Amino acid sequence: MADPALFSVLVEVRLREGIADPQGATIERALPALGLTGVTGVRAGKSFRFDIAAADDADALAQATVVADRLLANPVIEESSVTVHPAGGSA
Amino acid sequence: MAPRVGVVIFPGTNCEHDAILAVQRLGASADLVWHGDTSVSGYDALILPGGFAHGDYLRPGAIARFSPVMEAVAGFAAAGGPVVGICNGFQVLTEAGLLPGALQKNRGLRFLCTTVRLRVETSDSVLTSGVAVGTELAIPINHFEGNYTCDVETLARLRDEERVVLRYVDNPNGSVDSIAGVCNEARNVVGLMPHPERASDPLLGSVDGSVLLRALLGSATLSSSGESAA
C-alpha cells in the first residue's frame, strides 16, 4: 500500500429542497435595505474544511463522505457535497 | 417502590436539577447520569433534560448523539423503558434517531421564552398515559431551535399512527402541524420542546407540567414491574 498522502477536503452542507430556511428568509428580507431588490432564493448553509491522510483520492473521498454523512449533515433536513484536492495545491 | 429516574446530563445541560426536583416532589427518586457512563441499569425511566449539550455545536444534539451513554439510552428504549427528552433532550433524541424529524431554528429567528398552551393529542404514550385527549396545559417553552420539521411521508405516518403527543394551541415557532411533542412507534420514547419541570409548582405560575411528569412516573412504575430494561 502506498504511503498515505494529505488531502484537503471541503464539505458543503445545505438544507434539502422543500425544508424551510428561516435564516435564508431573514437574510433575503434584509437585502432591500442595501438597495438590492432583485435577490431571491437565499438559502443558508455551512461549509467545513479539513485535511485527511489517505492512500489516494478515492480513499480520501470515501473517508470524507463518512464524516459528511454521519456527522456534518443531518440527513433528515440536510444534504452535503464533498470535494477533495491534494493538500498543498490550490483549494 | 418509588420509581427511580435517571436524568442524563451532557456538558452544557442546564435543566437537570429542575427535572430532579420536579420528579422528587411527585414521589420519585432521581439521580444524575453522566454522559460518559455506559450503563443506565437500575432506572425505571430516563429524562434527557434541557440545555446546550456539547455547546449545541454543529447542531443541537449532533455531538451528544456520540456520547457513550447514548448506546445505553438506546438499549433502555429498545427494551421498552420510558425515555423523555425535554427541549435539548428532544433534539438529542432526534439526532440519535430515537425519534423522527428534526428541530430547526424558530420561524422568525426569535428565541422564545414564554408560557404556551398545549393540547394533549393522545393518551397512548409514556408521558400522557391517563391524560385525556383534548386536555389543555400551560407550560413554558424556552428555545431557539424548536421548529419541528419532518418530510411529508413522516408527517403522514405520525398522524396516522397518532404519534403527535402534544400540539401548540397557537403555533409559536413554525413547527409543522403545530407539533410540540412526538413519540416513537412503541410509544415509550417521547420528545417535547416545552419544559414540564418548569410548570411544577404554583410559584412557577403553573402546575400543569406535573400532569405529564406524574404520567411518566406511572409509566415508569408499570415498566419496572416488567424489569426488562438493560
HADDOCK unambig.tbl for C-alpha pairs under 7 A between the chains (distance, minus, plus):
assign (segid A and resid 22 and name CA) (segid B and resid 105 and name CA) 6.69 0.50 0.50
assign (segid A and resid 22 and name CA) (segid B and resid 107 and name CA) 5.58 0.50 0.50
assign (segid A and resid 22 and name CA) (segid B and resid 108 and name CA) 6.28 0.50 0.50
assign (segid A and resid 22 and name CA) (segid B and resid 109 and name CA) 6.38 0.50 0.50
assign (segid A and resid 23 and name CA) (segid B and resid 109 and name CA) 6.91 0.50 0.50
assign (segid A and resid 76 and name CA) (segid B and resid 101 and name CA) 6.28 0.50 0.50
assign (segid A and resid 76 and name CA) (segid B and resid 102 and name CA) 6.55 0.50 0.50
assign (segid A and resid 76 and name CA) (segid B and resid 150 and name CA) 6.87 0.50 0.50
